[in-house]
């Protein structure tokens, strides 16, 4: 099911961990609507401006899956309001574009985290981005470089 032109429900709910551990990561209608809003308000505008593919490495996580992968208890992934994304073209370039779009008021992300990890001496990185659960009358942006 397409949520927007470039993003599908399947890619926003797929998890290799859920598959391996036989965890049902099927979202309900409320979650699907939040995923659609995440795509429409955040991911699709980024993708259209970037003009290159963006890969969702983690989208929706049911509470059990979130616990298994070590997500924080109040993770926006559980409510369908967050995605971790990468670009094969370069995550630093993508992060700069996202920050520029926030500055220009083109997207209203609540939290943007440039994550880095080191597995088996291999450098990896991704960008976490989420939306507010409720609209606020003030902007609340938080940018973190881990």
NORMO-V710574 format. One record per pair of residues at least 12 apart in sequence whose ideal C-beta (glycine too) atoms are under 8 Angstrom apart, sorted by the first residue. I is the first residue (numbers start at 1). J is the second residue. D is the distance in whole Angstrom. If there is no record, write none. Layout:
BEGIN
i: {I	I}
j: {J	J}
d: {D	D}
END
This chain:
BEGIN
i: {3	3	3	3	4	4	4	4	4	5	5	6	6	6	6	6	6	7	7	7	7	7	9	9	9	11	11	12	12	12	12	12	12	12	12	13	13	13	13	13	13	14	15	15	15	15	17	17	17	18	18	21	23	23	23	23	24	25	25	25	25	26	27	27	27	30	31	31	31	32	33	34	34	34	35	35	35	37	37	38	38	38	38	38	38	38	41	41	41	42	42	42	42	42	42	43	43	43	43	45	45	45	46	46	46	46	46	49	49	49	50	50	50	52	52	53	53	54	54	54	54	55	55	55	55	56	56	56	57	57	57	57	58	58	58	59	59	59	59	59	60	60	60	61	61	61	62	63	66	76	76	76	76	76	79	81	81	81	81	82	82	82	82	82	83	83	83	84	84	84	84	84	85	85	85	86	86	86	91	91	91	91	92	94	95	95	95	98	98	98	99	99	102	102	108	108	108	108	109	109	109	109	110	110	110	110	110	110	111	111	111	111	111	111	111	112	112	112	112	112	112	112	113	113	113	113	113	113	113	114	114	114	114	114	115	115	115	116}
j: {35	36	39	40	36	39	40	43	44	44	48	43	44	47	48	53	54	39	43	44	47	56	27	32	35	56	59	35	38	39	56	59	60	80	83	25	26	27	35	59	60	59	58	61	65	69	65	68	69	62	65	68	62	64	65	68	62	60	61	62	65	62	60	62	80	80	60	79	80	80	80	79	80	81	59	60	80	81	131	59	80	81	82	83	130	131	107	108	131	83	107	108	109	129	131	56	83	85	129	101	106	107	94	97	98	101	107	97	101	106	87	94	97	87	89	87	88	85	86	87	94	85	86	87	88	83	84	85	84	85	86	126	77	83	84	77	80	82	83	84	77	78	80	75	77	78	78	78	78	110	111	130	131	133	133	130	131	132	133	111	128	129	130	131	128	129	130	115	126	127	128	129	126	127	129	125	126	127	114	125	126	127	125	127	112	114	127	112	127	129	112	143	141	143	131	132	139	141	129	130	131	141	130	131	132	140	141	142	128	129	130	141	142	143	144	127	128	129	141	142	143	144	127	128	129	143	144	145	146	127	143	144	145	146	127	128	146	146}
d: {6	5	4	7	8	4	6	7	4	6	8	8	6	5	8	8	8	4	6	7	7	7	8	7	7	5	7	5	8	7	6	4	6	8	7	6	7	6	8	6	5	8	7	7	6	8	7	6	6	8	5	6	7	5	5	7	7	7	7	5	5	8	5	8	6	8	6	7	4	7	8	6	4	5	7	6	4	8	7	8	7	6	7	6	8	6	7	7	6	8	5	8	6	6	6	8	6	7	8	7	6	5	8	7	6	7	7	6	6	7	7	6	6	6	5	7	7	5	8	6	7	7	5	7	7	5	7	6	5	7	6	6	6	7	4	7	8	8	5	8	6	8	5	7	4	6	7	6	5	8	8	4	8	8	6	5	5	8	6	8	6	7	4	8	8	6	8	7	5	7	5	8	7	5	7	8	5	7	7	5	7	6	8	6	8	5	6	6	7	7	7	7	6	8	7	7	7	8	5	7	6	6	5	6	5	6	7	7	7	7	5	8	5	8	7	7	7	5	7	7	5	7	7	4	8	8	4	8	6	6	8	7	5	7	7	6	5	6}
END
